[in-house]
Amino acid sequence: MSRRRIDPEVAFVPVADPERRRLDPLGALVAARELRTLVGAAEHDAVTWARQAGWTWADIGESMGTSKQAAQQRFG
């Protein structure tokens, strides 16, 4: 799996005055951490929904690009 890199041109800290915007790698890292938390919650909710709908761990694992054992260990 290749890792995507954050484009420094879009890693800005929003401020009220557009003239004061600057590149902020730390802000980009904090935003990435917050996104990871949101994605994790979305994955958990989707897995819960899939299980309630009758999907097997094999189905879930396949849809997530992993094994049924890995999906069950992570979300079960």
One Martini backbone bead per residue (centre of mass of N, CA, C, O) as a GRO file, in nm:
protein
   76
    1MET     BB    1   0.095   0.037   0.024
    2SER     BB    2   0.053   0.363  -0.046
    3ARG     BB    3   0.146   0.676   0.054
    4ARG     BB    4   0.016   0.974   0.108
    5ARG     BB    5   0.082   1.307   0.049
    6ILE     BB    6   0.095   1.614   0.164
    7ASP     BB    7   0.010   1.910   0.030
    8PRO     BB    8   0.159   2.209   0.109
    9GLU     BB    9  -0.049   2.397  -0.051
   10VAL     BB   10  -0.304   2.279   0.153
   11ALA     BB   11  -0.150   2.339   0.443
   12PHE     BB   12  -0.352   2.537   0.607
   13VAL     BB   13  -0.421   2.797   0.826
   14PRO     BB   14  -0.697   2.931   0.932
   15VAL     BB   15  -0.773   3.276   0.890
   16ALA     BB   16  -0.919   3.581   0.879
   17ASP     BB   17  -0.654   3.672   0.728
   18PRO     BB   18  -0.541   3.592   0.416
   19GLU     BB   19  -0.250   3.731   0.442
   20ARG     BB   20  -0.169   3.522   0.700
   21ARG     BB   21  -0.127   3.281   0.557
   22ARG     BB   22   0.029   2.958   0.622
   23LEU     BB   23   0.236   2.720   0.647
   24ASP     BB   24   0.139   2.405   0.843
   25PRO     BB   25   0.244   2.106   0.939
   26LEU     BB   26   0.109   2.072   1.216
   27GLY     BB   27  -0.180   2.122   1.117
   28ALA     BB   28  -0.180   1.882   0.921
   29LEU     BB   29  -0.139   1.663   1.139
   30VAL     BB   30  -0.390   1.723   1.304
   31ALA     BB   31  -0.591   1.680   1.074
   32ALA     BB   32  -0.513   1.385   1.017
   33ARG     BB   33  -0.591   1.277   1.295
   34GLU     BB   34  -0.889   1.362   1.282
   35LEU     BB   35  -0.957   1.198   1.028
   36ARG     BB   36  -0.884   0.921   1.143
   37THR     BB   37  -1.105   0.924   1.357
   38LEU     BB   38  -1.346   0.952   1.162
   39VAL     BB   39  -1.288   0.699   0.994
   40GLY     BB   40  -1.302   0.494   1.224
   41ALA     BB   41  -1.598   0.551   1.295
   42ALA     BB   42  -1.714   0.486   1.015
   43GLU     BB   43  -1.618   0.193   1.004
   44HIS     BB   44  -1.761   0.092   1.255
   45ASP     BB   45  -2.049   0.161   1.162
   46ALA     BB   46  -2.042  -0.009   0.900
   47VAL     BB   47  -1.993  -0.281   1.036
   48THR     BB   48  -2.239  -0.284   1.214
   49TRP     BB   49  -2.440  -0.265   0.981
   50ALA     BB   50  -2.348  -0.518   0.829
   51ARG     BB   51  -2.405  -0.720   1.057
   52GLN     BB   52  -2.711  -0.646   1.085
   53ALA     BB   53  -2.747  -0.733   0.765
   54GLY     BB   54  -2.566  -1.023   0.748
   55TRP     BB   55  -2.279  -1.001   0.725
   56THR     BB   56  -1.984  -1.133   0.693
   57TRP     BB   57  -1.655  -1.135   0.769
   58ALA     BB   58  -1.572  -1.195   0.479
   59ASP     BB   59  -1.719  -0.960   0.346
   60ILE     BB   60  -1.583  -0.736   0.508
   61GLY     BB   61  -1.291  -0.802   0.449
   62GLU     BB   62  -1.310  -0.776   0.141
   63SER     BB   63  -1.412  -0.473   0.139
   64MET     BB   64  -1.127  -0.396   0.308
   65GLY     BB   65  -0.875  -0.573   0.215
   66THR     BB   66  -0.912  -0.835   0.401
   67SER     BB   67  -0.957  -1.051   0.636
   68LYS     BB   68  -1.177  -1.197   0.842
   69GLN     BB   69  -0.993  -1.200   1.089
   70ALA     BB   70  -0.908  -0.903   1.088
   71ALA     BB   71  -1.192  -0.784   1.107
   72GLN     BB   72  -1.275  -0.926   1.371
   73GLN     BB   73  -1.042  -0.820   1.549
   74ARG     BB   74  -1.105  -0.512   1.502
   75PHE     BB   75  -1.454  -0.526   1.532
   76GLY     BB   76  -1.556  -0.783   1.725
   0.00000   0.00000   0.00000
